[in-house]
């Protein structure tokens, strides 16, 4: 049986599987990008919001889209103030974020796996 990457592979529905073309990222409306960055800019030093909190503030359930906005456009925003739901900083930015948390006095909790931001730091506008 051919693997999914080989010609002749048949998908679950019995149809030939689509060629693995690179997936394009969907466009994000400029207004949504601006709104996300405005919310992030409004988070006070020493406080954080989750990606879901930012989305909910905008009347959306799109936490992942907020993450995409931050990844694409958030480098000039206080990106470290937007965390994952479990209290952890953005993936692959833990060390850089920790410097900001310490500078701003953001409460953190040390764990066996590193650290997370304390729930007392959560901010809701």
Secondary structure, DSSP 8 states (H G I E B T S, - for coil): ---TTSTT-B-TTSSB-------------HHHHHHHHHHHHHS-TT-BEEHHHHHHHTT---HHHHHHHHHHHGGGS-GGGEE-TTS---TT-HHHHHHHHHHHT--EEEETTEEEE-GGGB---
